[in-house]
Amino acid sequence: MARNNKTAAAAAQPKTVQMSAAHKIAQGLFASQKTLNEVHITSDGTAFYTKSDANNHARTLKDKAVATVKRSDLAATPVKEEKPAPAPVKDGEGDNDNPTEDNGEGEDNDNPDNE
């Protein structure tokens, strides 16, 4: 019998589009609800605190699947690190190549649309 060599992080990766969407919904809920440890999400993206409520709602849908996401599952999922946005340029820094802006020196602007 072969051994299963999957790591915990690989096992926690969502395997379907529905589970990926459910993980995103759950992340938002877990961020706002610190005491919530489990959420049940139907195929239409509606989240429920209890499995029975999710199952009852799912009966009204074409796709009756209910995804259960636990807070511990998301903790094991590696988070994709986003690059920070570049810092905005402060007044007086950088070049001012825009001829339509007032240069602050009281000179006339050659652009008649920007008077």
N, C-alpha and C positions, 0 to 999 in steps of 0.2 A: 504494500500500500504506500503510495507516494505521500510525502509531507506537503502540507500547504505552507509555502514560504511567503505569503503576503504580509506586508507590514501593516501596522495599525493605521498609518496615514493613507496607505493605498486603499485599504478597506473602507475608509471613511469618505473617499472621493465619490461624489455623485455619479451614478452610472447612466442616468437618463436625463433627457432635457427637463422632464417634469421634476426630477429630484434636484437638478441644478437650480431651477426656479424656486422650488420649495426651500432650498438652503438660503437663497437670497431673501426671501420673505421672512424666514425664521431669524436670520441675522438682524433684520430691522426690529423684529418683535423682541428678541432677546436683549437688544441694546436698550430698548425703552422699558422693558419689564424685567427688572433685575431678579425677581423671585420666580420667574417662569423657567421651567426646566425642560418642558416638552411641548411641542405644538403639532397639530394635525392639519394638513393642508390638502384641500380637495383639488381636483384637476383644473377647476376654474380659478384657482389662486386664492380662494377664501380660506382663512385660517381659523382654527377652532382650538379651544383649550382642552376639550374632551373628545375622545375618539368616537363616542356614540353620537355626539352632535355632528361631527364630520361625516360619519357614515350615513346619518339621516339625510344630510344635505346632498351627499354624493348620489343617493338613490334617485334624485331629481335630474341628474346630469347624464349625458350620453356616455362620458368616460367616468366610471364609478370608482376610479382609483383614489386612494387616500394615502398621502405620504406623511410619515411620522418622522419628525426631526427632533433630536435631543440636543440640548446645549452642549453636552460632552462630545457629541459627534462633530459639532462645528469647531470645538476647541482642538480636535485632532486634525482638522482639515487645514493644510497650509494656506495662509492668506497671501494672495498676490500683492506684492508691494508696488504701490503706485509712486511715480516720480513726482516730487513737489513742483508746483507751478513756479515759473521764474518770478523773482521779486519785481514789483512795479518800479519804474524809473521815477525818481523824485524830481520835483521842479528844480531846474538849474543843473541837472545832471544829463549827460548825453548830448548828442547833436540835435539841433532843431532844424531839420531840412524841410519843414513844411512851410512854403511861402505864404500860405493863407493865414497863418497864426500871427498874432501881434507879438512883435519881438520885445515889447516892453520899453523900447527906447524912444518912443514917440515918432518913429519914422512912418511915412506914408506906406500903405499897403498897395502893391501893384495889382492886386486882384480886385476887380470892381464888385464881385459877388460877396466879398467879405468886408463890408464897410461898417 
